[in-house]
Amino acid sequence: MKLHNISLNNLRRRKAKMAFLTIGLVVGIATIVTLVTLTKSMSGDIERKMDEFGANILVTPQQNGLAMTYGGINLGGVSFDQHEILESDLALIGSIKNSKNISTVAPKVLGSVQVAGRQVLLVGVLFDKELKLKQWWKLFGEAPKAADELLLGSDAARVLNVMTGDSLDIKGERFKVTGILDQTGSQDDALVFAQLGVAQRLLNKQGRINLVEVAALCSGCPIGDMVLQIAEKLPGAKVSAIQQVVEGRLKALDQFRRFSYAMAGVVVFIGSLIVFVTMMGSVNERTTEIGVFRAIGFRKSHIMRIILLEAGLVGVLAGLLGYGAGMGGAKIALPFMADGKQLLLVWDGLVAFGSLGLSVALALLASLYPALHASKMDPTEALRAL
């Protein structure tokens, strides 16, 4: 009789125990596959969202001065020399070595103007760039499209007592308020936004800008190198990375992965215990059978191969079922994590082969001691049970 036939017959005769063993492994493998797949899908989605969630490189005019601020209160400053950023220099940013990693370049010009008897900060922007950069903005109304249209922050609209559709006069020119920002909790709430060219004309800063926000947050982007490359192209500007944004993104992704791997480790441990206990119980129940095999000439290696072959077959079946169940679980769970948008389910061949290999390895390793224990049984002692 061939060894694999003995293993198959044992699995058929002990269907309940083998089903319990298989289910235990299936649950473990399915949980791991679900966590790993969700991690990959969510990580990709987090990277895509963080790519769009604001700037992480700031370009400002170089100046030799001392800013006097404390606790967010500006007390003024002493400026000895300040350079201008020319709007024509923006093309140089797109010519850096890592230009493919740049998502958005959003220039701004700022200045104080008198509106309805109040001093407010006017900001000139390119609205298509600004809306792409700040996708968390929620507008009541529409973003300005024409040169005579404005967007107001929530605090600015409240102080100036205007709503969408109202008009404001700035330096003798009449503008229509087409949109008002929902509360953001940032300085944007107190600003009045206009088209970049219009604001430059009103502030007498034609062809000049005060700062540039660059969104270049993507997986693998060399932020430090990009800062140096932009600084080389714009020697008269100060280029700095907003480190907390980069570090926050990396930390969030790392914590998400660590949590998934920790959960997978716990499941692997529990699955190993299930296999060990089940196989050990099976060996103890088959003391007489193993004694008969030993008495008719089966070697220790034969006994071990029978036990391990049973475990391997169960591992293959559990790996296949576990992968299918895990991908099904990930597909069901993914919409609940999509925040209103459908995430892409990542089908990774490495996860498929890894789940099958892990299931077989787990079954074999957990069955190794029971197999050794069975092979060392004294056939004389075993046959006494007859």
Protein Blocks (a to p, Z undefined) as FASTA:
>chain_A
ZZklmmmmmmmmmmmlmmmmmmmmmmmmmmmmmmmmmmmmmmmmmmmmmmmnocfbdcdd
ddddddddeehiagbjcdfbdcdddfklmmmmmmmmklmmpmbdcddddddddeehiacd
dddddfklmmmmmmmbccehjddfbfkbccddfklmmmnopaehiacdeehiacddfbdc
ddehiaklmpccddfklmmmmnopghiafbdcddfbdehiafklmmmmmmmmmmmbccdd
dfklmmmmmmmmmmmmmmmmmmmmmmmmmmmmmmmmmmmmmmmmmmmmmmmmmmnopafk
lmmmmmmmmmmmmmmmmmmmmmmmmmmmmmmmmmmmnnopacdddddfklmmmmmmmmmm
mmmmmmmmmmmmmmmpcfklmmmmZZ
